[in-house]
Amino acid sequence: MNKSSKIILGIDPGTTIMGFGIIEVNNKKMKLIELNELKLTKIIDHYLRLKLIFERTIELIEKFNPDEIAIEAPFFGKNVQSMLKLGRAQGVAMAAGLSRQIPVTEYSPKKIKMAITGNGNASKEQVAKMLQTLLLIKELPKNLDSTDGLAAAVCHFYNSDKLTSNKKYTGWNSYIKNNPDKID
């Protein structure tokens, strides 16, 4: 891999399925490396699910050596318990990347959809179809959690020239500095 090349790991953190996609960017061209998911439905204990999300993210980091991680931020729904669980899933995935000194950037679902389809209200299916066209994916997966993770990586690539947001973290110190409201 040369210096103009980088690998981006995109993660859609979930408590039942964690979707992820990995792309390699070489001379401003994207190539799909991996598209998959971690199914957690058989694990009853929520804390064990979090442990598995952390461990799987570390495994992906060790196997693919990403330069950057893009993660989908939880959307604000009506169910507070669901939000808490999604936030924890996102947190452990972020912690895995940060523990290996990999910059993590989070994107709202709306921003990801906008970057991929031009429509912030696009459906999961529309996002998946656009990714299929962009990255020449032969067959889309049954669950679209993996394409949601891939969409985060592609969104990050599209936004890499514009990254000055305070949502990019290179370690715990930068996270704390940029999120003083989240510290007691």
VOMARRO-747472 format. One record per residue: residue number from 1; residue in one letter; x negated, y, z negated of N, C-alpha, C in turn. Coordinates in pm, 1 decimal. Each point is the difference from the previous one (the first is absolute). Layout:
<recs>
{NUM, "A", {X, Y, Z}, {X, Y, Z}, {X, Y, Z}};
...
</recs>
This chain:
<recs>
{1, "M", {-84.4, -118.6, 0.0}, {84.4, 118.6, 0.0}, {-89.1, 125.2, 0.0}};
{2, "N", {28.6, 91.2, 90.0}, {-81.5, 122.0, 6.0}, {62.5, 111.8, -82.5}};
{3, "K", {-69.5, 113.7, -6.6}, {43.9, 109.2, -86.2}, {129.1, 66.5, 46.6}};
{4, "S", {32.0, -9.9, 129.8}, {123.9, 61.7, 47.9}, {119.5, -92.3, -25.4}};
{5, "S", {-24.6, -111.2, -64.7}, {103.3, -98.7, -26.8}, {34.2, 0.0, -148.5}};
{6, "K", {128.6, -19.0, -29.8}, {38.6, -14.3, -140.1}, {119.1, -94.5, -10.2}};
{7, "I", {12.7, -58.7, -117.7}, {110.0, -92.7, -25.8}, {92.2, 63.1, -103.2}};
{8, "I", {130.1, -4.0, 31.6}, {101.7, 57.1, -88.9}, {95.0, -111.0, -43.2}};
{9, "L", {16.3, -13.8, -130.3}, {96.5, -92.8, -58.5}, {124.1, 79.3, -36.6}};
{10, "G", {113.7, -40.6, 53.5}, {127.3, 63.3, -32.6}, {82.6, -93.8, -85.7}};
{11, "I", {59.3, 53.6, -106.0}, {76.0, -83.0, -93.5}, {139.1, 58.3, -22.9}};
{12, "D", {98.8, -88.0, 7.8}, {136.4, 32.1, -41.5}, {22.4, -76.6, -129.4}};
{13, "P", {-19.1, 66.1, -114.5}, {9.3, -72.3, -127.3}, {144.6, -33.1, -33.1}};
{14, "G", {22.4, -122.8, -36.3}, {133.4, -40.9, -40.5}, {-11.8, -101.5, -110.4}};
{15, "T", {107.1, -17.0, -75.4}, {-5.3, -95.7, -110.7}, {49.8, -138.4, 42.2}};
{16, "T", {62.3, -10.2, 116.6}, {37.3, -131.7, 51.4}, {-87.3, -38.4, 119.5}};
{17, "I", {-34.9, 99.2, 83.1}, {-91.4, -22.0, 112.0}, {-91.7, 121.1, 12.1}};
{18, "M", {-130.3, -25.6, 4.0}, {-96.6, 105.9, 28.8}, {-43.0, -19.6, 145.4}};
{19, "G", {33.1, 95.9, 83.6}, {-39.7, -8.0, 139.6}, {-131.5, 72.1, 21.2}};
{20, "F", {-81.1, -52.1, 92.5}, {-125.2, 69.1, 30.1}, {-39.8, -19.7, 145.6}};
{21, "G", {-70.6, 98.3, 48.8}, {-53.4, -5.2, 134.8}, {-137.5, 62.5, 0.3}};
{22, "I", {-87.3, -53.6, 83.5}, {-136.6, 50.7, 7.6}, {-30.7, 31.3, 145.3}};
{23, "I", {-50.4, 120.6, 21.5}, {-40.9, 39.2, 134.8}, {-146.7, 39.9, -0.4}};
{24, "E", {-61.8, -17.5, 115.2}, {-133.9, 52.3, 20.9}, {13.4, 113.4, 99.8}};
{25, "V", {-60.7, 111.2, -31.8}, {1.4, 115.4, 88.8}, {-141.4, 16.3, 54.5}};
{26, "N", {-9.3, -3.4, 130.6}, {-130.1, 12.6, 65.5}, {14.4, 99.5, 114.1}};
{27, "N", {-74.6, 108.8, -5.7}, {9.7, 105.6, 101.6}, {144.7, 44.0, 23.0}};
{28, "K", {69.6, 24.4, -110.2}, {138.5, 49.4, 0.4}, {100.4, -99.8, 59.5}};
{29, "K", {-39.0, -126.8, 11.3}, {90.4, -104.5, 47.4}, {25.7, -98.0, -113.8}};
{30, "M", {128.3, -38.1, -15.3}, {38.2, -91.6, -106.6}, {5.1, -143.8, 50.3}};
{31, "K", {-40.9, -91.4, -88.7}, {11.3, -143.2, 29.5}, {54.1, -68.5, -124.6}};
{32, "L", {100.7, -84.0, 17.5}, {57.4, -74.1, -112.0}, {-96.8, -108.8, -43.8}};
{33, "I", {-27.2, -4.5, -131.4}, {-87.3, -102.5, -57.1}, {83.7, -104.8, -73.1}};
{34, "E", {95.5, 45.6, -80.0}, {78.5, -91.6, -83.4}, {136.5, 61.5, -26.8}};
{35, "L", {101.5, -85.8, -3.3}, {136.3, 41.5, -31.1}, {60.9, -113.8, -80.8}};
{36, "N", {32.3, 26.3, -127.0}, {47.0, -108.6, -84.0}, {73.0, 55.2, -122.0}};
{37, "E", {38.8, -89.7, -88.0}, {70.5, 40.0, -122.0}, {-32.0, -97.1, -111.9}};
{38, "L", {18.7, 49.3, -119.7}, {-13.0, -81.5, -120.2}, {140.5, -14.3, -56.8}};
{39, "K", {51.4, -123.1, 0.1}, {134.6, -24.8, -52.9}, {-9.6, -27.6, -149.1}};
{40, "L", {80.6, 72.1, -75.5}, {-3.9, -10.1, -146.3}, {131.6, -49.5, -58.6}};
{41, "T", {93.1, -41.3, 84.4}, {134.8, -34.8, -46.3}, {2.0, -118.8, -95.2}};
{42, "K", {-94.7, -91.4, 10.8}, {1.3, -118.2, -87.2}, {-58.2, 27.9, -138.2}};
{43, "I", {-64.3, 115.9, -15.5}, {-59.2, 38.1, -128.5}, {105.6, 77.0, -79.2}};
{44, "I", {39.8, -55.3, -113.1}, {105.6, 62.5, -80.6}, {-53.8, 118.6, -81.2}};
{45, "D", {-115.3, -16.8, -61.3}, {-57.5, 101.0, -89.3}, {-53.4, 120.5, 79.3}};
{46, "H", {55.6, 118.2, -30.0}, {-38.8, 122.3, 71.3}, {-149.2, 31.7, -16.9}};
{47, "Y", {-54.1, -26.2, -117.4}, {-141.0, 29.5, -24.4}, {-90.7, -91.9, 81.8}};
{48, "L", {41.7, -124.7, 16.5}, {-77.4, -92.2, 85.0}, {4.3, 45.3, 145.7}};
{49, "R", {113.6, 56.0, 42.4}, {9.8, 54.3, 136.8}, {-101.0, 113.0, 18.4}};
{50, "L", {-9.4, 87.2, -99.6}, {-95.7, 111.5, 7.5}, {-143.2, -51.9, 7.7}};
{51, "K", {-29.0, -102.7, -79.4}, {-133.2, -60.8, 0.8}, {-31.4, -56.1, 138.7}};
{52, "L", {97.3, -66.0, 61.6}, {-20.1, -56.0, 133.9}, {-19.7, 108.7, 105.6}};
{53, "I", {74.3, 110.6, -11.4}, {-17.5, 112.0, 92.9}, {-142.9, 53.1, -11.1}};
{54, "F", {-47.2, 18.1, -123.4}, {-136.3, 48.5, -22.4}, {-101.4, -97.3, 61.6}};
{55, "E", {14.3, -129.6, -32.9}, {-96.1, -100.1, 47.2}, {1.0, -13.2, 152.0}};
{56, "R", {120.1, 2.7, 60.6}, {7.6, -11.6, 146.8}, {-62.9, 122.2, 66.6}};
{57, "T", {19.8, 116.8, -56.9}, {-60.1, 121.0, 56.4}, {-152.2, -8.8, -8.2}};
{58, "I", {-51.8, -48.1, -111.8}, {-145.3, -19.8, -13.7}, {-49.6, -100.7, 103.7}};
{59, "E", {73.6, -109.9, 20.0}, {-37.7, -100.1, 100.9}, {-7.2, 62.8, 139.5}};
{60, "L", {99.7, 82.5, 33.4}, {1.5, 66.3, 130.6}, {-120.2, 93.2, 14.1}};
{61, "I", {-32.4, 71.3, -107.3}, {-114.9, 90.9, 1.4}, {-128.6, -79.7, 22.2}};
{62, "E", {-14.4, -110.8, -71.7}, {-121.3, -80.6, 13.3}, {-10.6, -65.4, 138.0}};
{63, "K", {112.7, -40.2, 57.8}, {-2.1, -67.6, 129.6}, {-19.9, 96.9, 116.8}};
{64, "F", {69.7, 115.3, -2.9}, {0.6, 89.8, 115.5}, {-83.5, 126.3, -18.3}};
{65, "N", {-44.4, 26.2, -122.5}, {-84.6, 115.3, -29.0}, {53.6, 131.5, 59.2}};
{66, "P", {122.3, 38.4, -38.3}, {56.2, 123.7, 57.3}, {-75.3, 123.3, -47.6}};
{67, "D", {-4.1, 99.6, 88.9}, {-61.9, 128.6, -34.3}, {97.9, 88.6, -75.5}};
{68, "E", {128.6, -19.5, 28.2}, {104.9, 82.5, -60.7}, {125.6, -83.8, -18.9}};
{69, "I", {82.1, 41.5, -96.3}, {127.1, -66.9, -25.5}, {111.8, 104.3, 9.5}};
{70, "A", {104.5, -37.4, 72.7}, {120.0, 83.4, 8.9}, {112.9, -77.6, -64.6}};
{71, "I", {75.9, 67.2, -84.3}, {104.2, -69.5, -74.9}, {130.6, 78.1, 7.8}};
{72, "E", {108.7, -73.6, 15.3}, {130.4, 65.2, 3.8}, {43.8, 33.8, -141.1}};
{73, "A", {36.3, 125.3, -21.0}, {47.8, 45.2, -131.0}, {142.8, -49.6, -19.0}};
{74, "P", {37.8, -34.3, -123.1}, {138.6, -42.7, -23.0}, {95.6, 115.3, 29.8}};
{75, "F", {112.2, -32.1, 60.7}, {99.4, 104.0, 26.6}, {90.1, 13.3, -122.6}};
{76, "F", {58.1, 117.7, -14.4}, {82.1, 26.5, -118.0}, {141.9, -48.5, 23.4}};
{77, "G", {33.8, -110.0, -64.1}, {134.0, -56.9, 12.6}, {80.9, 28.0, -124.9}};
{78, "K", {115.8, -58.8, -3.5}, {89.0, 21.9, -114.5}, {-34.9, -90.8, -118.5}};
{79, "N", {-60.1, -114.7, 27.0}, {-28.9, -96.8, -104.9}, {-136.9, 27.5, -62.6}};
{80, "V", {0.5, 49.4, -121.4}, {-122.7, 38.2, -69.8}, {-89.8, -121.7, -25.3}};
{81, "Q", {60.7, -113.7, -36.0}, {-79.4, -120.9, -25.0}, {-75.1, -44.3, 125.7}};
{82, "S", {65.8, 5.7, 114.4}, {-65.6, -35.9, 126.5}, {-116.8, 94.1, 28.8}};
{83, "M", {22.9, 128.4, -24.7}, {-106.1, 100.0, 22.3}, {-121.4, -29.9, -88.7}};
{84, "L", {25.5, -31.6, -126.1}, {-109.3, -31.1, -92.2}, {-79.1, -120.7, 49.2}};
{85, "K", {70.6, -105.0, 41.2}, {-66.3, -121.6, 48.0}, {-81.0, 28.0, 125.7}};
{86, "L", {56.6, 76.3, 92.8}, {-73.7, 33.6, 122.9}, {-121.8, 86.3, -30.9}};
{87, "G", {17.9, 93.2, -93.0}, {-111.9, 85.4, -40.5}, {-113.4, -79.8, -60.6}};
{88, "R", {35.4, -100.3, -78.8}, {-103.0, -87.2, -58.5}, {-71.2, -79.8, 108.7}};
{89, "A", {76.9, -52.8, 95.1}, {-59.3, -76.8, 111.0}, {-96.6, 88.7, 78.4}};
{90, "Q", {42.1, 123.0, 27.6}, {-86.4, 93.5, 70.5}, {-124.3, 29.5, -84.3}};
{91, "G", {19.3, 19.2, -128.3}, {-111.5, 32.4, -90.0}, {-106.7, -107.8, -4.3}};
{92, "V", {41.8, -127.1, -6.8}, {-101.8, -105.2, -7.4}, {-72.4, -15.5, 134.1}};
{93, "A", {70.9, 21.4, 111.3}, {-66.6, -4.7, 131.5}, {-100.8, 115.1, 10.9}};
{94, "M", {39.4, 118.6, -47.1}, {-91.1, 115.0, 0.9}, {-120.5, -27.4, -89.6}};
{95, "A", {26.6, -56.0, -118.4}, {-108.2, -28.2, -94.6}, {-100.5, -98.0, 59.5}};
{96, "A", {47.6, -98.1, 75.4}, {-90.8, -95.8, 63.8}, {-94.5, 71.6, 95.9}};
{97, "G", {55.4, 88.1, 82.7}, {-83.7, 75.9, 93.2}, {-95.8, 93.6, -71.3}};
{98, "L", {51.7, 71.6, -98.8}, {-83.1, 94.9, -73.8}, {-110.5, -70.9, -77.7}};
{99, "S", {28.8, -123.3, -45.8}, {-102.1, -73.7, -74.9}, {-117.6, -38.6, 89.2}};
{100, "R", {21.8, 4.0, 130.7}, {-106.8, -30.0, 96.9}, {-47.7, 127.1, 72.1}};
{101, "Q", {34.0, 116.2, -56.1}, {-40.2, 129.8, 53.1}, {47.5, 23.7, 143.9}};
{102, "I", {116.9, -50.8, 33.5}, {56.3, 21.8, 133.4}, {102.5, 112.4, -10.5}};
{103, "P", {-13.5, 102.6, 83.3}, {98.0, 109.4, -4.2}, {141.1, -50.5, 30.7}};
{104, "V", {95.3, 45.2, -80.8}, {139.8, -39.0, 15.1}, {81.0, 125.3, 31.9}};
{105, "T", {85.4, -9.7, 101.0}, {88.7, 110.2, 35.2}, {141.5, -54.2, 2.9}};
{106, "E", {92.2, 73.1, -62.7}, {138.7, -44.7, 3.0}, {82.6, 87.5, 92.9}};
{107, "Y", {100.2, -63.8, 60.3}, {88.7, 67.9, 94.5}, {144.3, -33.4, -35.3}};
{108, "S", {86.3, 97.5, 14.1}, {142.5, -25.2, -23.2}, {54.1, -84.2, 115.8}};
{109, "P", {104.5, -78.0, -26.1}, {59.5, -79.0, 108.5}, {41.7, 87.5, 119.1}};
{110, "K", {51.7, 118.1, -29.4}, {43.2, 92.2, 105.6}, {-118.0, 44.5, 87.8}};
{111, "K", {-112.7, 29.9, -63.8}, {-118.8, 43.4, 74.8}, {-53.2, -114.0, 87.7}};
{112, "I", {3.4, -121.8, -52.7}, {-46.5, -116.1, 76.8}, {89.4, -20.3, 121.9}};
{113, "K", {131.6, 2.3, -21.7}, {94.2, -18.6, 111.0}, {-16.9, 109.2, 104.8}};
{114, "M", {-21.3, 122.0, -45.7}, {-19.3, 113.2, 90.7}, {-126.2, -19.2, 84.3}};
{115, "A", {-107.6, -45.6, -64.5}, {-127.6, -18.9, 70.9}, {11.4, -109.5, 105.7}};
{116, "I", {75.8, -104.1, -28.2}, {8.5, -113.9, 91.5}, {102.3, 22.2, 110.9}};
{117, "T", {118.7, 50.8, -36.4}, {109.4, 8.4, 97.8}, {36.1, 142.6, 41.0}};
{118, "G", {-47.1, 98.9, -74.9}, {42.2, 137.3, 26.6}, {131.0, 33.7, -68.9}};
{119, "N", {53.4, -95.7, -78.1}, {126.7, 18.9, -68.8}, {-16.5, -45.9, -144.8}};
{120, "G", {8.4, 92.8, -93.8}, {-16.6, -32.0, -141.7}, {110.8, -86.5, -57.2}};
{121, "N", {108.5, -15.8, 73.3}, {111.4, -83.4, -45.4}, {10.9, -129.9, 80.5}};
{122, "A", {-105.4, -37.0, 68.8}, {1.2, -122.4, 81.1}, {21.8, -122.6, -88.0}};
{123, "S", {56.8, -104.6, 57.7}, {21.0, -124.7, -73.0}, {-129.6, -80.7, -2.4}};
{124, "K", {-4.8, -98.4, -89.8}, {-116.0, -91.4, -6.3}, {-20.2, -67.3, 135.5}};
{125, "E", {110.2, -35.0, 65.1}, {-6.1, -67.4, 129.5}, {-60.6, 90.8, 107.1}};
{126, "Q", {36.5, 127.5, -0.7}, {-55.6, 94.7, 97.0}, {-150.7, 17.2, -21.0}};
{127, "V", {-40.8, 8.6, -126.3}, {-142.3, 12.4, -32.5}, {-74.6, -124.2, 48.6}};
{128, "A", {55.8, -118.2, -30.4}, {-63.3, -125.9, 39.7}, {-13.0, -10.2, 151.7}};
{129, "K", {104.1, 37.1, 73.5}, {-2.9, -6.5, 147.5}, {-107.2, 93.3, 57.6}};
{130, "M", {-11.9, 119.7, -59.5}, {-100.5, 94.6, 47.7}, {-140.3, -54.6, -26.4}};
{131, "L", {-20.5, -59.3, -117.7}, {-129.8, -60.1, -32.6}, {-30.7, -116.6, 94.0}};
{132, "Q", {104.0, -76.8, 32.6}, {-17.3, -112.5, 91.8}, {-51.9, 49.4, 134.5}};
{133, "T", {53.8, 110.8, 46.5}, {-43.0, 59.2, 126.6}, {-141.3, 57.6, -11.4}};
{134, "L", {-24.6, 75.7, -105.2}, {-130.3, 66.2, -18.5}, {-115.9, -98.9, -13.6}};
{135, "L", {23.9, -107.8, -75.3}, {-108.9, -91.9, -34.1}, {11.0, -135.8, 69.8}};
{136, "L", {90.2, -6.4, 99.5}, {16.0, -121.9, 80.2}, {22.6, -124.2, -86.2}};
{137, "I", {91.5, 10.4, -94.6}, {33.4, -112.0, -88.5}, {94.5, -92.6, 76.5}};
{138, "K", {-40.0, -125.1, 15.7}, {79.7, -95.5, 78.0}, {137.2, -23.8, -61.0}};
{139, "E", {1.8, -32.3, -129.2}, {127.0, -30.6, -65.7}, {5.5, 69.1, -135.2}};
{140, "L", {110.0, 69.8, -24.1}, {16.3, 68.1, -128.4}, {37.1, -100.9, -108.4}};
{141, "P", {-46.3, 24.0, -123.1}, {35.2, -90.5, -110.2}, {148.6, 11.2, -34.6}};
{142, "K", {50.9, -102.6, -65.3}, {141.7, -2.7, -40.5}, {27.5, 111.9, -100.3}};
{143, "N", {-83.3, 8.2, -104.1}, {10.6, 110.3, -96.0}, {-82.7, 115.9, 54.5}};
{144, "L", {49.5, 120.2, -18.2}, {-72.2, 115.2, 55.2}, {-85.7, 71.2, -103.9}};
{145, "D", {-23.5, -64.9, -114.7}, {-86.1, 60.2, -102.1}, {-143.5, 12.2, 52.0}};
{146, "S", {-44.6, -99.9, 76.3}, {-137.0, 5.0, 53.5}, {-14.2, 112.4, 102.5}};
{147, "T", {102.8, 22.0, 82.9}, {-9.6, 110.9, 95.1}, {8.4, 134.2, -71.9}};
{148, "D", {67.8, 4.4, -114.7}, {0.5, 123.4, -79.9}, {-140.9, 29.5, -52.6}};
{149, "G", {-70.8, -103.7, -44.2}, {-139.1, 18.6, -43.0}, {-87.7, 44.9, 116.0}};
{150, "L", {19.0, -63.6, 114.8}, {-74.9, 38.0, 120.4}, {30.0, 144.6, 38.8}};
{151, "A", {126.8, 39.3, -12.8}, {40.1, 137.6, 32.8}, {-75.1, 101.3, -86.7}};
{152, "A", {-23.7, -34.0, -127.0}, {-75.9, 90.2, -88.3}, {-142.4, 17.5, 53.1}};
{153, "A", {-61.2, -109.2, 46.7}, {-136.5, 7.6, 54.5}, {-3.2, 85.6, 126.6}};
{154, "V", {96.8, -21.4, 89.2}, {4.8, 76.3, 126.0}, {28.1, 147.5, -28.2}};
{155, "C", {90.3, 27.4, -94.3}, {28.3, 137.7, -41.2}, {-127.5, 66.9, -50.4}};
{156, "H", {-76.7, -73.9, -78.5}, {-125.6, 54.0, -53.8}, {-97.0, 33.8, 113.6}};
{157, "F", {-9.7, -88.7, 96.9}, {-86.4, 26.2, 116.4}, {45.3, 127.3, 70.7}};
{158, "Y", {130.7, 13.3, 24.2}, {52.6, 118.6, 68.4}, {-22.8, 127.6, -79.7}};
{159, "N", {-5.9, -11.8, -132.2}, {-16.1, 117.9, -85.6}, {-143.0, 20.7, -47.7}};
{160, "S", {-93.8, -83.6, 43.0}, {-136.2, 5.9, -55.5}, {-70.9, 131.9, 29.0}};
{161, "D", {37.8, 67.9, 106.4}, {-61.6, 130.9, 27.9}, {58.4, 109.8, -87.9}};
{162, "K", {117.9, -24.7, -55.5}, {71.1, 103.4, -75.4}, {-5.4, -21.5, -149.5}};
{163, "L", {-82.5, -92.1, -47.1}, {3.7, -36.4, -142.0}, {-66.1, 104.2, -88.5}};
{164, "T", {81.2, 86.9, -52.2}, {-47.2, 93.8, -101.4}, {98.1, -0.5, -115.5}};
{165, "S", {95.3, -92.3, 6.6}, {105.0, -6.9, -101.4}, {-58.2, -39.7, -135.1}};
{166, "N", {72.4, 31.3, -104.1}, {-44.2, -39.4, -134.0}, {43.3, -143.1, -30.6}};
{167, "K", {44.5, -73.1, 99.2}, {45.2, -138.1, -19.9}, {-109.2, -99.5, 37.0}};
{168, "K", {-124.2, 45.7, 17.0}, {-110.1, -90.4, 30.9}, {-86.1, -11.5, -125.1}};
{169, "Y", {-24.0, -123.8, -41.6}, {-73.3, -22.3, -123.4}, {-122.9, -84.6, 28.2}};
{170, "T", {-112.5, 40.4, -56.6}, {-123.2, -77.0, 18.3}, {-40.4, -71.3, -128.6}};
{171, "G", {73.7, 22.4, -104.8}, {-27.6, -65.4, -127.5}, {97.6, 52.0, -103.6}};
{172, "W", {-10.0, -54.8, -119.4}, {93.1, 40.3, -105.4}, {-12.4, 147.9, -32.4}};
{173, "N", {-122.0, 54.5, 2.1}, {-17.2, 142.5, -32.7}, {75.2, 88.7, 97.4}};
{174, "S", {-7.7, -30.8, 131.4}, {71.6, 83.3, 96.2}, {151.3, -19.5, -13.1}};
{175, "Y", {43.0, -121.8, -32.2}, {142.9, -24.6, -19.0}, {52.1, 83.8, -117.0}};
{176, "I", {-71.8, -2.5, -111.1}, {40.4, 75.1, -119.3}, {-2.4, 150.7, 27.9}};
{177, "K", {-104.7, 45.9, 68.8}, {-11.4, 142.8, 32.7}, {117.3, 47.2, 86.0}};
{178, "N", {43.0, -84.2, 94.7}, {107.4, 36.7, 90.4}, {139.2, -32.4, -53.5}};
{179, "N", {8.0, -66.5, -115.0}, {129.4, -37.1, -57.0}, {5.7, 28.5, -149.4}};
{180, "P", {-28.7, 123.5, -41.5}, {-1.2, 28.7, -143.9}, {135.5, -22.7, -64.9}};
{181, "D", {107.6, 8.9, 76.3}, {134.0, -19.1, -54.3}, {27.7, -144.8, -36.0}};
{182, "K", {-82.5, -94.2, 48.8}, {22.3, -142.0, -28.0}, {-81.4, -48.8, -119.7}};
{183, "I", {-72.2, 91.2, -63.8}, {-83.7, -35.8, -114.2}, {60.8, 58.9, -125.9}};
{184, "D", {12.4, -83.5, -102.6}, {55.4, 48.6, -127.7}, {-105.1, 71.5, -80.4}};
</recs>
